[in-house]
Amino acid sequence: MEQVAEDNSSAAAQVAIFSKIAQAGFPLTLPLKAEVLAAPLEVVSDALAAAVEYRDRHEVRNPIGLLRDAISQCWKLGGSEHPKATKAAEPGFKEWFDLAHRLRLVTASQMVGDEQYVLTNDDEWEPWDFLAAAFPIARLREMLT
C-alpha cells in the first residue's frame, strides 16, 4: 500500500512539474519530457526557475534546448549561465530587437565572439550595431505607429 501511495504522489508531482513547465512557456516535447522524467524533481524545479531567469535576460532561440541544458547541467536560480552566453547583449539591444522583430526586420539574434548579430529577413546575419545605426529605436517606434 505504501508503494502505491508513493507512486501516486510521484505521478501527481510529475503532472505538477509538467504543468509548471507549460505555464512557463516551454513546449512539452517528448525529448523534454524524457529529460524531466530522468531527473530528480528538485533538479527539474531549480532548473526551470533558472531557465526562466536566463530567458528573461537573454535572447533565446531554442527554449526547449535551454531548459534541457538547465536540467542536465543542474542549473540553480541566480547562477545560471548558458555555455553559449559569453557576454550579455548590448545595452538597449532587447528593446531594439523587440521593436525590429515586431516590424519583421529581424527574426533572431546571437552573440559571435564579443559582437551581437541579428538575422535579417533576407536570412543574412548582420552586426547589430550596423542595423541599429540605420534603424535607431526612435525610428522603429515611429514605424510602428
Steps between C-alpha positions, in 0.01 A plus 500: 500500500785739583657450156172587326469820703856594404427430135185714514679794663785456252252504211332809645840668532578418136168644386566812709851555358377445141230758569759749636719445194210562262388809697856635475468484121717196423339261247484147643672292233575131548877559548427767762253271680763224502759741646253607769407142590866395521597776745411545867202729554705756695756523217221557246332762718827689556593471132160633391535807722856558375399455135215751539741745665750449217232534229381827651852649471614360164370440150429127479452333163445148634304506826465121513877456464552764767281315750656164412848651557383649830374160617798296382747754646300543825466879474392689810320834525739796502794311358386385158729584214441314179830390340419696185443820695851635520381859524169666570331688220597863446306762700182589312516189284194327645272801441646551151463129413140483627402801287689377192349153541146645521575687177630174346842648433680227694417146607779390737814609679824349624832597649805423286808559708442839658265627230120485485355386166142498373343287228325715241198397294745436215651219714822698540680536834591867544677677788237655724679836522483527119121458496451705818673793328268468200192441718537677837240425767321832443457418132373149578243646741382741228472215251268315739254788526 
